[in-house]
Amino acid sequence: MQSNNQHSEHVYFVNQLYRDFLLPEILGEDNEEILYWGGKRIARKYDLTCFDDINSFFATTEFGTLTKVKERRTEIILELSGQSVTDRLNSGSHEFSLESGIIAEGIQKETGRTAECELQIDNKKKKVRLIAKLN
């Protein structure tokens, strides 16, 4: 039986293989936009309609630990952290458009307001800050 650490390493390798190597090769300069759109489609497909749904989905897919940092009338600030995020940042990958799209769509469903998600990388703390802007 595979240990939890071996499972995490396997998931990271698969993510790195397709997210950080294969998709950018295929999608080229449109990679970020297509992954963002794809994230929105994933949120619709899996009916991610609130923060708890998104958080559970991120845990299941081992995208990282998602934490709500601050909620304002015009934005919701989240942080994505954990070993998979640290590994991706350490490998030089700063591509989190898929996660951004998932969050934007889920928050849009939860709030009933149009949402777009921006991201900021904190290489020092090995975290990704995701800011869902609400209209």
N, C-alpha and C positions, 0 to 999 in steps of 0.2 A: 504494500500500500504506500502511496506517495505521501510524504510529510507535508505539512502546511507550508513550510518554507520552500520546498521543491515545487509545490503547486503555484505559489506566488511567483517564483522565478520563471516557471513555464508561462504563466499568464503574461508577465512582463515581456518575455521574449516574443510571444505571439503578437502582443500589442506593438512592440518595437518593430517587428517584421512588417506588419501591414500598415500601421499608422505612421511610422517614422521613416520607412524605406519605400515600400511598394506604392502606396497611394500617392505620395508626392511625385514619384516617378511617372505615374499614369496621369495624374491630374495637372501636373505642372504648376504654372503660376496661378491657376484657379483653385488650388488645393484648399486654402483657408475658407473661401466662400462656399465651396461645395460641401466641405465637412460641416460647416455651420448649418447649411440648409439640411444636410443629412441628419444632424442632431435634432433639428426641429421635427423632421419626419419620424425619427425614432421615438421622440416624446409622444407624438400622435399615435403611432403604432402600438406602443405599450401603455397608452392612456395614463401618462404621467401628468396628473392634474394638480399637484400640490407639492410643497417642499418635501414632505415625508415620502411621497412616491419617488421623487427624484433622488433623495438621499438613499432610499432602499435600493434603487436601481444602480446607483454609483457603487454601493457596497457589493452588490451581486456581481457586477462587471469588473470589480476591482479597479475602478477609475480613481479611487482615493476616498478620503473622508471629507465630506462636505459639511461645513458649519456655517450657520447664519450668523454674521457678525453684527449687522445693523440693518434696521428697516426704517426707511423714511417714506414720506408720501410720494416722492418722485423716484426713489431707487431702493433696491435691496442689495446689500453687500454680502457676499459669501466668500468663504475661503475653502480651497481644495488643498488637502495635505495628505501625508501618509507616504509609505514606502514606495508605492508605484509612482507618485508624483516626484519624489526625491530621485528615484532611478531615472525617470525620463529627463528631468532637468540636468542631472549629472551627465547624461549621455549627449547633452546639447540640444535636446528637443524642447522647443518652446511652443509646440503646436497643441492647443487646447480648444480649437474651434468646435470640435464635435461636442465637447462638454458645454461650451457656451451656448450652442444651439439648443441642446436639450434643456438647459436651464431657462433660456428665453421663452421657449414654448410652454414649459411647465408653469412658469410664473405667470405667463399670459393667461393660461387656462385658469389658474388659481385666482387671479385678481380681476379678470375680465377686462384688462387694459392691455394695449399693445406694449410689448416689452422687447427690447434689444439688449444683448449682453456684451459687455466689453470685458477684456481681461488685462491684468497686470501681473507680471512675473516678479516674484521676490526670490532671486537666486540665493541671497544670503540666508533667508529663513526656509528656503525650499518649499515655498507655498505659492499658489496661484490665487490671486484675488479676482473674483468675478463680480462685476457690477451690472445688475439688471436695471436698466433705465426704463421707467414707466411713463407712458404718455397718457 
